[in-house]
């Protein structure tokens, strides 16, 4: 069973933010400057949560939104790498 998530972040330090974005590319697809869509198995989801902990900091924010249930992605952009799944709604 895969877990569909959206990760958004607001990191003030440029170096830290770029490092986080680089790490996130290993888990999903960037859909905006500070947001990624990921379709992960349970183990990858656990690894991602552990990895994101190291980016915690004063004034910084990282949020993981788990999308559950019958869903469908509607996107008005040119992002061809977006996670596709007919069973997801945002």
FIPA-866309 format. One record per residue (C-alpha): residue number from 0; residue in three letters; x, y, z. Coordinates in steps of 0.001 Angstrom, whole numbers. Layout:
+-----+-----+---------+---------+---------+
!   k !   r !      xx !      yy !      zz !
+-----+-----+---------+---------+---------+
! NUM ! ALA !       X !       Y !       Z !
...
+-----+-----+---------+---------+---------+
This chain:
+-----+-----+---------+---------+---------+
!   k !   r !      xx !      yy !      zz !
+-----+-----+---------+---------+---------+
!   0 ! UNK !       0 !       0 !       0 !
!   1 ! UNK !    1362 !    3394 !    -979 !
!   2 ! UNK !     897 !    6628 !     898 !
!   3 ! UNK !     230 !    9811 !   -1049 !
!   4 ! UNK !    1498 !   12984 !     620 !
!   5 ! UNK !    2121 !   16633 !     -97 !
!   6 ! UNK !    5098 !   18222 !    1675 !
!   7 ! UNK !    5296 !   21995 !    1960 !
!   8 ! UNK !    7995 !   23963 !    3700 !
!   9 ! UNK !    9103 !   27459 !    4604 !
!  10 ! UNK !   12799 !   27500 !    5520 !
!  11 ! UNK !   14480 !   30880 !    5966 !
!  12 ! UNK !   18106 !   29769 !    5491 !
!  13 ! UNK !   18939 !   29424 !    1773 !
!  14 ! UNK !   21552 !   26692 !    2238 !
!  15 ! UNK !   19277 !   24621 !    4483 !
!  16 ! UNK !   16284 !   25141 !    2149 !
!  17 ! UNK !   18277 !   24061 !    -930 !
!  18 ! UNK !   19556 !   20987 !     892 !
!  19 ! UNK !   15986 !   20051 !    1870 !
!  20 ! UNK !   14767 !   20500 !   -1714 !
!  21 ! UNK !   17576 !   18281 !   -2993 !
!  22 ! UNK !   16682 !   15578 !    -472 !
!  23 ! UNK !   12976 !   15817 !   -1348 !
!  24 ! UNK !   13750 !   15086 !   -5015 !
!  25 ! UNK !   14632 !   11579 !   -3886 !
!  26 ! UNK !   11083 !   11074 !   -2621 !
!  27 ! UNK !    8769 !   12887 !   -5013 !
!  28 ! UNK !    8211 !   15627 !   -7571 !
!  29 ! UNK !    8464 !   19345 !   -7016 !
!  30 ! UNK !    5170 !   20985 !   -7930 !
!  31 ! UNK !    5993 !   24485 !   -6670 !
!  32 ! UNK !    9067 !   26165 !   -5213 !
!  33 ! UNK !    8459 !   24818 !   -1708 !
!  34 ! UNK !    6105 !   21898 !   -2256 !
!  35 ! UNK !    6477 !   18291 !   -3345 !
!  36 ! UNK !    4034 !   15507 !   -4136 !
!  37 ! UNK !    5126 !   12009 !   -3138 !
!  38 ! UNK !    3651 !    8546 !   -3567 !
!  39 ! UNK !    5621 !    6400 !   -1111 !
!  40 ! UNK !    5545 !    2944 !     364 !
!  41 ! UNK !    5335 !    2721 !    4145 !
!  42 ! UNK !    9098 !    2338 !    4652 !
!  43 ! UNK !    9962 !    5301 !    2417 !
!  44 ! UNK !    7374 !    7406 !    4271 !
!  45 ! UNK !    9031 !    6534 !    7597 !
!  46 ! UNK !   12483 !    7397 !    6175 !
!  47 ! UNK !   11177 !   10725 !    4889 !
!  48 ! UNK !    9695 !   11670 !    8260 !
!  49 ! UNK !   13032 !   10905 !    9953 !
!  50 ! UNK !   14945 !   12851 !    7305 !
!  51 ! UNK !   12718 !   15932 !    7642 !
!  52 ! UNK !   13287 !   16101 !   11421 !
!  53 ! UNK !   16858 !   17323 !   10860 !
!  54 ! UNK !   15524 !   20426 !    9071 !
!  55 ! UNK !   13514 !   21642 !   12068 !
!  56 ! UNK !   14521 !   25071 !   13244 !
!  57 ! UNK !   13325 !   28220 !   14934 !
!  58 ! UNK !   10909 !   30034 !   12637 !
!  59 ! UNK !   10985 !   27257 !   10008 !
!  60 ! UNK !    7975 !   25199 !    9014 !
!  61 ! UNK !    7648 !   21797 !    7351 !
!  62 ! UNK !    4227 !   20234 !    6883 !
!  63 ! UNK !    3246 !   16815 !    5579 !
!  64 ! UNK !    -318 !   16436 !    4345 !
!  65 ! UNK !   -1410 !   12844 !    3900 !
!  66 ! UNK !   -4150 !   12520 !    1296 !
!  67 ! UNK !   -6580 !    9701 !    2031 !
!  68 ! UNK !   -9683 !    8416 !     275 !
!  69 ! UNK !  -11176 !    8838 !   -3171 !
!  70 ! UNK !   -9237 !   11656 !   -4737 !
!  71 ! UNK !   -8345 !   13259 !   -8030 !
!  72 ! UNK !   -5620 !   15790 !   -8786 !
!  73 ! UNK !   -6687 !   18834 !  -10751 !
!  74 ! UNK !   -3699 !   20928 !  -11795 !
!  75 ! UNK !   -3580 !   24047 !  -13920 !
!  76 ! UNK !     107 !   24063 !  -14782 !
!  77 ! UNK !    2637 !   22482 !  -17102 !
!  78 ! UNK !    4153 !   20088 !  -14537 !
!  79 ! UNK !    4371 !   16792 !  -16420 !
!  80 ! UNK !    6084 !   14965 !  -13529 !
!  81 ! UNK !    3185 !   15312 !  -11109 !
!  82 ! UNK !    2238 !   12153 !   -9232 !
!  83 ! UNK !    -724 !   10624 !  -11013 !
!  84 ! UNK !   -3296 !    8549 !   -9193 !
!  85 ! UNK !   -6971 !    8375 !  -10172 !
!  86 ! UNK !   -7977 !    7621 !   -6586 !
!  87 ! UNK !   -6793 !   10908 !   -5046 !
!  88 ! UNK !   -8445 !   14290 !   -4482 !
!  89 ! UNK !   -6833 !   17412 !   -3189 !
+-----+-----+---------+---------+---------+
